[in-house]
Amino acid sequence: MAFYFVQFLTGLASAASLFLVASGLSIIFGVTRIVNFAHGAFYMLGAYVAFTLTERFSGALGFWGGIVVAALVVAVVGVIVEMVLLRRIYHAPELFQLLATFGLTLMVEDLVVLIWGPDDLLGRRAPGFKGAVDFFGQNIPTYDLFLIAISPIVLGGLWLLFQRTRWGVLVRAATQDRDMVAALGVNQKWLFTSVFALGVFLAALGGALQIPRDAVHHALDLRIIVDVFVVVVIGGLGSIIGAFVAAVLVSELNAFGILIFPKISIILVFLVMAVVLIVRPWGLFGKPEAAARRTPGLTVNPWRPLTTNERWLAMAGLAVAAMLPLFAGNYALTVGSEIAIFVIFAASLHFLMSVGGLASFGHAAYFGLGAYGVAFLAKMAGLPMIVSLLVGPLLGLVGAAIFGFFAVQLSGVYFAMLTLAFAQIVWSIAFQWVTVTGGDNGILGVWPEKWAAGPASFYWLSLGVAAIAVAILRVIVFSPFGFALRATRDSLLRSEAIGIDGKRVQWTAFVIAGTVAGFAGSLFAYLKGSVFPDSLGISLSVDALVMVLLGGVETVSGAVVGAIVFKALNIWLVSQTDLSKLVLGGFVVLIVVAFPKGIVGVLETIRNRRKSSSSESSSKSSLATSRIETAE
């Protein structure tokens, strides 16, 4: 009994830091509606800056002063980021903001390695809290008791700030309806800046307070951000009390799950998140939000079939790509195969986002399920490669059918978060079900047969499947089903009024996208010769989002161009520099700020302007000619 009590207190200590970070994200998310993927980066920066300051200054004053000053320094950095970067894209769709903050995260990961080095850093013990307290024969660190005490103090301070000050009233009002707050004459610009500064301060403080407990390393951001998203979603957007309760719930599940349910300990948190989203999408303590900005799908220009010249141009590009084995080496062909596979993956997500208006944060689940499906058939059942490639992706179809049934009941950010929860559930199963999936060791030896084993033959296979997948998706777009899907995207009520079953149409689109992603995963398994849980991870889902948004979510060919540019640039940078994430992140941020429509969107805008200018000049010349003829 004493052991379980100590475990409970350990969970409460972990909840303190998690609450600080989650409350900051909840405030930012609730007011600005920014899916701030860089919030974990600010947490990590707080830990690194606090380590430097506490090592430089001695004594209790130096340590605790360093903790507070580190949080303030990172808060100032957050204000600069908000004013220079985020303020420019507040009126952009949420996914573009996600892309910008993801690029910022990549940059911070390389910057901390550049400044502090790649090794783990061990901070010194907190002055005054170096001992332990005996509880029925079990020792509890006094620093853990300090964290347990500080958490409700911070909660009380935030409650007073939001309930008893005019600024807090404005923040709570903006959480519910930002447009009404703006209509009342409130300066949203500085309100957003102050909210962002407070949120970053809390995140940095949470990171700084962790240095006596954990080592500081450059992967802290990704480790914390998933749990923080879970806490925010469970507690409710903009709810500080919800963040506190959810942080305690998540931390205790992590503390006791490993003891009571060791086989599914990682899954428990995401199961709770999924159940909360299905039953109460706005969280335990949140409130249904007012109608927000339109989703990216609603701003898409009407698509048109390719003209004859455009078809010939596409065929010529495919023919040029098919000639790559004639002059390229094996490495270039392997890279080309990987790019073709990710073209399929990005095209499947682009179909779901652009045509269906459904932004999935967990699309890698179906990519990974397709990879594992092929591995099971090839390694365990011993089926031929052709059969495995045709049947293996059906595992992605099954996963998309099950998860999509629940996901399409929601919309907007709640839909995105539920897809993230389902993806993390699948990842957790693959990671912990060692007897079937191999766990972290993966499934090895998934090699293609002789007819596809050569780099050239496998490249042609990948290129052919990519061309067929993109063509099929495009045919679906211009089919009656595609028009029904776009009608549902633009107005669910109007589409249902004319007899379209909107939820069924969206569910079907979800299944189609998941199946196509499964085909990409099956090819990827044969390309790498192995399958690991990383194929289901959140980082791969974010990569797919980056590809789509980089190319242009409002364009027909944006996913293809985005996948080619992102993967080629990523692979080239890794081979050329140790700071590949810094350069790639800077490129992503530049694209979002300077070219928010994506690469293809910018090119189409330039082309349309030239057409309009040429048509205007021709109309002016014809008008001048007619006037001359009239005068004569």
HUZI-V565722 format. One record per residue. N is the residue number from 0. RES is the residue in one small letter. SS is DSSP state (H for helix, E for strand, L for the rest). PHI is phi in whole degrees, 0 to 359 (none if undefined). BURIAL is b if it has 24 or more other C-alpha atoms within 12 Angstrom, else e. Layout:
# HUZI-V565722
{{N RES SS PHI BURIAL} {N RES SS PHI BURIAL}}
This chain:
# HUZI-V565722
{{0 m L none e} {1 a H 297 e} {2 f H 298 e} {3 y H 293 e} {4 f H 294 e} {5 v H 296 b} {6 q H 297 b} {7 f H 297 b} {8 l H 293 b} {9 t H 297 b} {10 g H 297 b} {11 l H 295 b} {12 a H 296 b} {13 s H 293 b} {14 a H 294 b} {15 a H 299 b} {16 s H 294 b} {17 l H 297 b} {18 f H 295 b} {19 l H 301 b} {20 v H 292 b} {21 a H 293 b} {22 s H 296 b} {23 g H 298 b} {24 l H 293 b} {25 s H 297 b} {26 i H 296 b} {27 i H 297 b} {28 f H 296 b} {29 g H 293 b} {30 v H 269 b} {31 t H 270 b} {32 r L 62 b} {33 i L 273 b} {34 v L 280 b} {35 n L 280 b} {36 f L 292 b} {37 a L 276 b} {38 h H 297 b} {39 g H 294 b} {40 a H 293 b} {41 f H 293 b} {42 y H 300 b} {43 m H 293 b} {44 l H 298 b} {45 g H 300 b} {46 a H 293 b} {47 y H 293 b} {48 v H 295 b} {49 a H 296 b} {50 f H 300 b} {51 t H 297 b} {52 l H 290 b} {53 t H 290 b} {54 e H 283 b} {55 r H 278 e} {56 f L 254 e} {57 s L 264 e} {58 g H 82 e} {59 a H 295 e} {60 l H 297 e} {61 g H 295 e} {62 f H 290 b} {63 w H 290 b} {64 g H 296 b} {65 g H 296 b} {66 i H 298 b} {67 v H 291 b} {68 v H 297 b} {69 a H 299 b} {70 a H 296 b} {71 l H 293 b} {72 v H 298 b} {73 v H 293 b} {74 a H 298 b} {75 v H 297 b} {76 v H 299 b} {77 g H 298 b} {78 v H 298 b} {79 i H 298 e} {80 v H 299 b} {81 e H 296 b} {82 m H 286 e} {83 v H 275 e} {84 l L 252 b} {85 l H 291 b} {86 r H 299 b} {87 r H 284 e} {88 i H 235 b} {89 y L 297 b} {90 h L 267 b} {91 a L 278 b} {92 p L 302 b} {93 e H 303 b} {94 l H 292 b} {95 f H 291 b} {96 q H 292 b} {97 l H 300 b} {98 l H 297 b} {99 a H 294 b} {100 t H 290 b} {101 f H 293 b} {102 g H 299 b} {103 l H 296 b} {104 t H 298 b} {105 l H 301 b} {106 m H 294 b} {107 v H 294 b} {108 e H 301 b} {109 d H 283 b} {110 l H 294 b} {111 v H 293 b} {112 v H 293 b} {113 l H 294 e} {114 i H 273 e} {115 w H 255 e} {116 g L 90 e} {117 p L 276 e} {118 d L 280 e} {119 d L 293 e} {120 l E 246 b} {121 l L 255 e} {122 g L 281 b} {123 r L 278 b} {124 r L 292 b} {125 a L 287 b} {126 p L 301 e} {127 g L 89 e} {128 f L 226 e} {129 k L 264 e} {130 g L 263 e} {131 a E 219 e} {132 v E 249 e} {133 d E 274 e} {134 f E 239 e} {135 f L 53 e} {136 g L 88 e} {137 q E 248 e} {138 n E 271 e} {139 i E 240 b} {140 p E 302 b} {141 t H 295 b} {142 y H 293 b} {143 d H 296 b} {144 l H 296 b} {145 f H 297 b} {146 l H 296 b} {147 i H 298 b} {148 a H 284 e} {149 i H 287 b} {150 s H 299 b} {151 p H 294 b} {152 i H 295 e} {153 v H 296 b} {154 l H 300 b} {155 g H 296 e} {156 g H 297 e} {157 l H 294 b} {158 w H 297 e} {159 l H 297 e} {160 l H 297 e} {161 f H 275 b} {162 q H 261 e} {163 r H 243 e} {164 t L 237 e} {165 r H 295 e} {166 w H 300 e} {167 g H 297 b} {168 v H 296 e} {169 l H 296 b} {170 v H 296 b} {171 r H 296 b} {172 a H 293 b} {173 a H 294 b} {174 t H 298 b} {175 q H 274 b} {176 d L 204 b} {177 r H 293 b} {178 d H 296 e} {179 m H 293 e} {180 v H 298 e} {181 a H 294 e} {182 a H 294 e} {183 l L 276 e} {184 g L 94 e} {185 v L 284 e} {186 n L 285 e} {187 q H 295 b} {188 k H 302 b} {189 w H 281 e} {190 l H 296 b} {191 f H 296 b} {192 t H 297 b} {193 s H 294 b} {194 v H 296 b} {195 f H 295 b} {196 a H 297 b} {197 l H 295 b} {198 g H 297 b} {199 v H 292 b} {200 f H 301 b} {201 l H 295 b} {202 a H 296 b} {203 a H 295 b} {204 l H 296 b} {205 g H 299 b} {206 g H 292 b} {207 a H 295 b} {208 l L 289 b} {209 q L 272 b} {210 i L 296 b} {211 p L 286 b} {212 r L 257 b} {213 d L 232 b} {214 a L 287 b} {215 v E 265 b} {216 h L 213 b} {217 h L 278 b} {218 a L 250 b} {219 l H 298 b} {220 d H 296 b} {221 l H 289 b} {222 r H 291 e} {223 i H 269 b} {224 i H 293 b} {225 v H 294 b} {226 d H 298 b} {227 v H 293 b} {228 f H 301 b} {229 v H 298 b} {230 v H 298 b} {231 v H 297 b} {232 v H 292 b} {233 i H 293 b} {234 g H 287 b} {235 g L 115 b} {236 l L 297 b} {237 g L 80 b} {238 s L 261 b} {239 i H 288 b} {240 i H 297 b} {241 g H 298 b} {242 a H 296 b} {243 f H 294 b} {244 v H 296 b} {245 a H 293 b} {246 a H 296 b} {247 v H 296 b} {248 l H 299 b} {249 v H 295 b} {250 s H 294 b} {251 e H 290 b} {252 l H 297 b} {253 n H 293 b} {254 a H 288 b} {255 f H 265 b} {256 g H 298 b} {257 i H 292 e} {258 l H 270 e} {259 i H 271 e} {260 f L 236 e} {261 p L 298 e} {262 k L 283 e} {263 i L 231 b} {264 s H 299 b} {265 i H 288 b} {266 i H 285 b} {267 l H 305 b} {268 v H 299 b} {269 f H 285 b} {270 l H 296 b} {271 v H 298 b} {272 m H 299 b} {273 a H 296 b} {274 v H 296 b} {275 v H 297 b} {276 l H 295 b} {277 i H 288 b} {278 v H 277 e} {279 r L 220 b} {280 p L 302 b} {281 w L 273 b} {282 g L 93 b} {283 l L 295 b} {284 f L 242 b} {285 g L 275 b} {286 k L 233 e} {287 p L 303 e} {288 e L 274 b} {289 a L 289 e} {290 a L 300 e} {291 a L 264 b} {292 r L 301 b} {293 r L 293 e} {294 t L 289 b} {295 p H 304 b} {296 g H 297 b} {297 l H 285 b} {298 t H 258 b} {299 v L 287 b} {300 n L 292 e} {301 p L 303 e} {302 w L 279 e} {303 r L 227 e} {304 p L 297 e} {305 l L 295 e} {306 t L 286 e} {307 t H 299 e} {308 n H 295 e} {309 e H 292 e} {310 r H 295 e} {311 w H 297 e} {312 l H 294 e} {313 a H 295 e} {314 m H 295 e} {315 a H 293 e} {316 g H 297 e} {317 l H 294 b} {318 a H 295 e} {319 v H 296 e} {320 a H 297 b} {321 a H 291 b} {322 m L 274 e} {323 l H 303 b} {324 p H 297 b} {325 l H 287 e} {326 f L 224 e} {327 a L 257 e} {328 g L 275 e} {329 n H 295 e} {330 y H 297 e} {331 a H 298 e} {332 l H 290 b} {333 t H 296 b} {334 v H 297 b} {335 g H 299 b} {336 s H 297 b} {337 e H 296 b} {338 i H 296 b} {339 a H 298 b} {340 i H 296 b} {341 f H 284 b} {342 v H 297 b} {343 i H 298 b} {344 f H 299 b} {345 a H 293 b} {346 a H 296 b} {347 s H 294 b} {348 l H 290 b} {349 h H 298 b} {350 f H 299 b} {351 l H 291 b} {352 m H 282 b} {353 s H 281 b} {354 v H 279 b} {355 g L 267 b} {356 g L 68 b} {357 l L 243 b} {358 a L 265 b} {359 s L 266 b} {360 f L 264 b} {361 g L 229 b} {362 h L 291 b} {363 a H 295 b} {364 a H 302 b} {365 y H 278 b} {366 f H 299 b} {367 g H 291 b} {368 l H 296 b} {369 g H 297 b} {370 a H 295 b} {371 y H 293 b} {372 g H 299 b} {373 v H 295 b} {374 a H 297 b} {375 f H 297 b} {376 l H 290 b} {377 a H 284 b} {378 k H 273 b} {379 m H 270 e} {380 a L 268 e} {381 g L 69 e} {382 l L 282 e} {383 p L 297 b} {384 m H 296 b} {385 i H 299 b} {386 v H 296 e} {387 s H 297 b} {388 l H 294 b} {389 l H 277 b} {390 v H 264 b} {391 g H 304 b} {392 p L 297 b} {393 l H 297 b} {394 l H 294 b} {395 g H 294 b} {396 l H 299 b} {397 v H 296 b} {398 g H 298 b} {399 a H 294 b} {400 a H 294 b} {401 i H 288 e} {402 f H 291 b} {403 g H 295 b} {404 f H 302 b} {405 f H 277 b} {406 a H 294 b} {407 v L 288 b} {408 q L 288 b} {409 l L 250 b} {410 s L 212 b} {411 g H 62 b} {412 v H 291 b} {413 y H 291 b} {414 f H 301 b} {415 a H 298 b} {416 m H 291 b} {417 l H 292 b} {418 t H 297 b} {419 l H 296 b} {420 a H 298 b} {421 f H 296 b} {422 a H 296 b} {423 q H 290 b} {424 i H 297 b} {425 v H 296 b} {426 w H 299 b} {427 s H 296 b} {428 i H 297 b} {429 a H 296 b} {430 f H 284 b} {431 q H 260 b} {432 w L 274 b} {433 v H 296 e} {434 t H 296 e} {435 v H 256 e} {436 t H 265 b} {437 g L 83 e} {438 g H 59 e} {439 d H 291 e} {440 n H 283 e} {441 g L 72 b} {442 i E 247 b} {443 l E 255 b} {444 g L 81 e} {445 v L 268 b} {446 w L 259 b} {447 p L 291 b} {448 e L 285 e} {449 k H 302 e} {450 w H 294 e} {451 a H 236 e} {452 a H 283 e} {453 g L 289 e} {454 p H 302 b} {455 a H 291 b} {456 s H 295 b} {457 f H 290 b} {458 y H 297 b} {459 w H 297 b} {460 l H 298 b} {461 s H 297 b} {462 l H 296 b} {463 g H 296 b} {464 v H 295 b} {465 a H 297 b} {466 a H 297 b} {467 i H 294 e} {468 a H 297 b} {469 v H 296 b} {470 a H 296 b} {471 i H 296 e} {472 l H 298 b} {473 r H 291 b} {474 v H 298 e} {475 i H 296 b} {476 v H 301 b} {477 f L 262 e} {478 s L 273 e} {479 p H 305 e} {480 f H 297 b} {481 g H 298 b} {482 f H 292 b} {483 a H 295 b} {484 l H 295 b} {485 r H 292 b} {486 a H 296 b} {487 t H 295 b} {488 r H 299 b} {489 d H 284 b} {490 s L 199 e} {491 l H 295 b} {492 l H 293 e} {493 r H 292 e} {494 s H 294 e} {495 e H 291 e} {496 a H 293 e} {497 i L 260 e} {498 g L 98 e} {499 i L 271 b} {500 d L 278 e} {501 g H 299 b} {502 k H 294 b} {503 r H 294 b} {504 v H 296 b} {505 q H 294 b} {506 w H 297 b} {507 t H 298 b} {508 a H 297 b} {509 f H 299 b} {510 v H 293 b} {511 i H 299 b} {512 a H 297 b} {513 g H 295 b} {514 t H 293 b} {515 v H 297 b} {516 a H 298 b} {517 g H 297 b} {518 f H 296 b} {519 a H 298 b} {520 g H 295 b} {521 s H 295 b} {522 l H 293 b} {523 f H 296 b} {524 a H 297 b} {525 y H 289 b} {526 l H 295 b} {527 k H 274 b} {528 g L 76 b} {529 s E 198 b} {530 v E 224 b} {531 f L 232 b} {532 p H 301 b} {533 d H 301 b} {534 s H 293 b} {535 l H 250 b} {536 g L 284 b} {537 i H 294 b} {538 s H 296 b} {539 l H 290 b} {540 s H 296 b} {541 v H 293 b} {542 d H 302 b} {543 a H 296 b} {544 l H 299 b} {545 v H 298 b} {546 m H 300 b} {547 v H 293 b} {548 l H 288 b} {549 l H 294 b} {550 g H 286 b} {551 g L 126 b} {552 v L 291 b} {553 e L 267 b} {554 t L 242 b} {555 v L 284 b} {556 s L 258 b} {557 g H 298 b} {558 a H 296 b} {559 v H 295 b} {560 v H 294 b} {561 g H 298 b} {562 a H 295 b} {563 i H 297 b} {564 v H 294 b} {565 f H 294 b} {566 k H 292 b} {567 a H 297 b} {568 l H 294 b} {569 n H 297 b} {570 i H 295 b} {571 w H 293 e} {572 l H 295 e} {573 v H 299 e} {574 s H 278 e} {575 q H 255 e} {576 t L 211 e} {577 d L 279 e} {578 l L 252 b} {579 s H 296 b} {580 k H 293 b} {581 l H 297 b} {582 v H 291 b} {583 l H 295 b} {584 g H 297 b} {585 g H 298 b} {586 f H 296 b} {587 v H 297 b} {588 v H 298 b} {589 l H 298 b} {590 i H 298 b} {591 v H 295 b} {592 v H 283 b} {593 a H 273 e} {594 f L 227 b} {595 p L 296 b} {596 k L 277 b} {597 g H 87 b} {598 i H 298 b} {599 v H 292 b} {600 g H 298 b} {601 v H 295 b} {602 l H 297 e} {603 e H 293 e} {604 t H 296 e} {605 i H 298 e} {606 r H 296 e} {607 n H 294 e} {608 r H 295 e} {609 r H 295 e} {610 k H 297 e} {611 s H 294 e} {612 s H 293 e} {613 s H 292 e} {614 s H 292 e} {615 e H 294 e} {616 s H 294 e} {617 s H 292 e} {618 s H 292 e} {619 k H 295 e} {620 s H 295 e} {621 s H 293 e} {622 l H 294 e} {623 a H 296 e} {624 t H 298 e} {625 s H 295 e} {626 r H 295 e} {627 i H 296 e} {628 e H 298 e} {629 t H 295 e} {630 a H 296 e} {631 e L 295 e}}
